[in-house]
Amino acid sequence: MDCRLRSGWYGFCGGLAGHLGPPYGLSLRHLAGQRLLLGLLLQKPDWVRPGAAVGVAIGYISADLITGSRPEVAVLLSLANMAGVGAAWMLMHKQAFATLFMQRQSSALLLFMGTGLSALTSAAIGGPVLTVFFNTPPLQAFSMWFGGEWLNYMIFLPMILGWPTRKLGGPDSDRRHPLLRAMPVFAVIALELTSYGLGGPGALAFSLPALLWCALSYRIFTLTVITAALCLSKIVAISLGSFDFTPAHFLETVSFRMGLSMLVLGPLAVAGSHMARTELMRQLRHAANHDSLTDMLARGAFLKQGQRILERCKHDHQSVAILMLDLDHFKQINDSYGHAGGDQLLRSFSHTLAQVLRGQDIVGRMGGEEFAVVLPHVDSKAALEIAERINQATRTLRVPAGEQTISATVSIGLVHIAKPGEHQDLDMLLQHADQALYDAKAAGRDRVEARLL
């Protein structure tokens, strides 16, 4: 479907749904129209074209006309809605991906500013329209539109922007018992019920501690669903009179809406900060455990993980193989193509290893042009076949170096252990594999020399 048709369809649905709710209440237009449109335009910036804007305008106006609105009112209110979306999009769309999609602490501030600007823009246009055509007092028209618009943005836009983070690792990716994982949600429900019992203006913030707990326990998207459900429950409770806080004047209603909007910001800021910290720690761990040039395991991490694999193979009574690999004549390659050419060869060779090896195998850079591999749960024939495939893949490797092309071969020493219980020390096995590697080089390089232990 063309982006103009998509945008027009969303505008039409949002405008049509708007007539199913009260003029200043939480109408379905507010639930789906502008929030969905702004979220989609932020996620799909290529949809922002003149044709798409025309499609949205036609959609909004057509929906208003179908439901009986006067043409001039339909045009002006649709203009107000579109102006609000446009103002927020102009402010938000150039921000970094992580900031825009609720993965940084500053995401909450961007959300606050963008939605506030949108609400202010649309209220500045829509408020006078309500005053002129519906005889609504100017202050009431502006403030009710502004407060309702901002609250609706704060409820629903974070869910749309937080949607991509479902694919990212987060705090709620742990494997605890489901009841333990649900404890923050139970706390929100308990505090919310307590607020209904005690009542009063302060009850608005009773659930804040539990929301902060949720921010530290769940992914951003999960948190946005919880905050949206909480806000909607408060709105429904007030409308049903079960919450002991009934605004008598429109300014109290506006205050309630603004307070509810602010309640959402704190947990989102905490969650964004926590996600940024978690990502930073992940990057630090990766940098500590991986070689910066090839992205293979560093020597220390390889020895630690390899020893664990060896012990697991002993426990499972499974055989294991160790490979030592060394690129042939690497010093000559550095002399001929420079260190930049040598580095590019190391990166390409590492990529080749990743393609040839199995998912359960691990590989580490031991230093310079030397690599080591642990092959768990493999017999001697299969281990030799894997080593030969590495040889063959390296022979066909071609690495661009300016106007020239680098080719290389690799020598491999292989040690196969049929009974890992008799050889538990990885360092000793690497020495045996290293001796086999020297035999391969002495025999002419570009070959595999195997030993059985």
C-alpha positions, 0 to 999 in steps of 0.5 A, a space after each residue: 500500500 502506498 504511503 499516501 494511502 496508508 497515511 490517509 487510512 490512518 487519518 480516516 480511522 482516527 477521524 471517524 473514531 473521534 466521534 465515538 467519544 466525548 468532545 473533551 474526554 478520552 475519545 478514540 480519535 485521541 487513542 488511535 489517531 494522532 498518537 498512531 500517526 506520529 509514532 508511525 511517521 517517527 518509525 517510517 520517516 520516508 512516509 513524510 511526503 507532500 502526498 502523504 500529508 494530503 492523504 492524512 488531511 483527506 482522511 481526517 476531513 472525510 471522517 468528520 464529514 461522514 459523521 455530520 461535522 460542518 465542512 469548516 469545522 472539519 477542516 479547522 479541527 483536522 488542521 489542528 490535529 495535523 499541526 500538532 503531529 507536524 510540530 512534534 515530528 519536527 522536534 523529535 525525528 532527527 534525534 538518535 535512534 536510542 533516544 527517540 525509541 525510549 532507550 536512553 534517560 533523555 528519551 523521557 525528556 524528549 517525549 515530554 518536550 515533543 508531546 507538550 509541543 504537539 499538545 500546545 500547537 493543536 490546542 492553539 488552533 483547536 481551542 479558538 475553533 471550539 470557542 467560535 463554533 461551540 461557544 466554549 469559553 476560550 480558557 476552558 477550550 484551550 486548557 481542556 484540549 491541551 491537557 487532554 491531548 498531552 495526557 493521551 500522548 503520554 499514555 499511548 505514544 511511549 508504547 509505539 516508540 518503545 515497540 522496537 525494544 521488545 527485541 533487545 535484551 533487557 531486565 525482564 529476560 531473566 529466568 526467574 519463576 513467573 510469580 517472582 517476575 510478576 511481583 512489581 505488577 502485583 505491587 502496582 495493583 496493590 498500591 492502586 487499590 490502596 489509593 482508591 481506598 484512601 482517596 484524596 489528591 495525593 492518591 494520584 502518586 501512590 503507585 509511583 514506587 511500584 512503577 519505579 520497581 517495574 522500570 528496573 525489572 522490565 523492558 521499556 515496552 512492558 513498562 509502557 503497557 503497565 503505565 498505560 493500563 494504570 492511567 486508563 484505570 485512574 480515568 475509568 475510576 474517576 468516571 465511575 465515581 469509585 475514586 474519591 477525587 471528583 474535579 468540580 471545575 475544568 481547571 481541576 480536570 486539567 490539573 489531574 490530567 497534567 499530574 497523570 502525564 507527569 506520573 508517566 515520565 519518572 518511570 520512563 526516565 528510570 527505565 531508559 537510564 537503566 537500559 543505557 547502563 545495561 547496554 554499556 555494561 554489555 559493551 564493556 564485558 564484550 570489549 573485555 572478552 573479545 579481541 578488538 581487531 577480529 572480534 574473536 574471543 581474547 586469550 583469557 576469555 577463550 581459556 576460561 570458556 574452553 576449560 568449561 567446555 572441556 569439563 562439560 565434555 568430561 561430564 558427558 563422556 564426549 570427545 573433544 578436539 583442539 586446533 591451533 591455527 597460524 597464518 603462513 608467512 604473515 610477516 611477509 604479508 605485513 611487509 608487502 601490504 602494510 599493517 593495514 593489509 595484514 589487519 584486514 586479512 586477520 579480520 577476513 580470516 576471522 570471518 571465514 572461521 565463523 562461517 566454517 565452524 559450528 555454532 557450539 565451537 569457540 575460537 580465540 585469538 591467541 596473539 598475532 596471527 595465531 588462533 585456537 579453536 575448541 570443537 566439542 562433541 566431535 570424533 576424530 574424523 569430523 574434527 579433521 574434516 572441519 580443519 580441512 574445510 578451514 584450510 580450503 576456505 583460507 586458500 580461496 580467501 581474497 582480501 582487497 588491498 588497494 589495487 592489489 589482492 591478498 591471498 593466504 594459507 593456514 597451517 593447523 595443528 589438531 589434537 583429538 581427545 577421545 576421553 577428556 577425563 584423562 586430559 583435563 588441562 586446556 593449557 596442556 592440550 594447547 601445547 600438544 596442538 602447538 607441537 602439531 602446528 609446528 609439525 605442519 609448518 615443518 612439513 611445508 605449511 598449508 596443511 593439517 597435522 593431527 595427534 590422537 590422545 
